[in-house]
Amino acid sequence: MFDPRVSPPVALGFSILALSTSAILVRWSVAPSVVVAFYRVLFTLLLLAPVALARHRADFRALSARDGLVAAVTGIALAIHFAAWFESLEWTSVAASVTLVQTQPVFVAVGAVLLLDERVTARTGGGIALALCGAVVMSVSDLLAGSAFAGTALYGNALAVLGAVMAACYVLAGRSLRQRVALLPYVTVVYGACTLCLLGLALAGGEALTGYPPREWALFLAMAIGPGVLGHTVVNWALAHLESSVVSVSLLGEPVGATLLALVLLAEVPGAFTVAGGAVVLAGIVVTARAQRLGT
């Protein structure tokens, strides 16, 4: 699907730009958060599955039952990630929600050592810690009196952290499977399981799946093309070429982009804490990426 000459770090950078639009599109939608998540993943699946089936029939046949099961469980983790994170955007600011959901490097780093036998060096750990400190600073302003989300931010932030834990499970499983499973068959199974899980959550919650105006369907499709195909799918491709700790910490660039878009498109003005935290996050990303490239 992707030109092998494409640089993985460059592709990862473009995917983060695409992912940065996700929170804005969710905020623009008036549909229930779990319905938004369902259609985002469903439309992404519908865009990718035909290509996957046409080009990778042999890969699907070669997929072992164990790998298929792991991919399905990964899809369930992704579904919980989306459900928790999209709901968090109802209760806290874009800056806090998107930043906290990207605190996954803590869980990814621990899991990579325990499950994938990856080495997290002192410099890499320092970069992750620096980025996470910035994430904490960015979220502080929403807990202060006078914030538009002062009464609900704690709940929204907790949902975002749950989304981060599930995202870490998704990244770790993806790193393992992507070493031996082609991209499109992998994401087809993952997104398929994710879609079914989100459908179940929507039906269990009694949410309507139809009756939305054309504007909503356009937003669902935009989420699938942008954050879905150009965002998450490219991240999955990058997992086969980069360390999982590099991918996960690079995703901390998403809160910065989302915060800037929220300023322009939603008139959510970031406070001093948010600006300072964003700078620290970027510094952490640079430190970690350089440490991984140098192997120190």
Secondary structure, DSSP 8 states (H G I E B T S, - for coil): ---TTS-HHHHHHHHHHHHTTHHHHHHH--S-HHHHHHHHHHHHHHHHHHHHHHH-HHHHHH--HHHHHHHHHHHHHHHHHHHHHHHHTTTS-HHHHHHHHT-THHHHHHHHHHHS-----HHHHHHHHHHHHHHHHHHHGGGSTT-TTTTTHHHHHHHHHHHHHHHHHHHHHHHHHTTTS-HHHHHHHHHHHHHHHHHHHHHHTT---S---HHHHHHHHHHIIIIIIIIIIHHHHHHTTS-HHHHHHHTTHHHHHHHHHHHHHS-----HHHHHHHHHHHHHHHHHHHHHHHT-
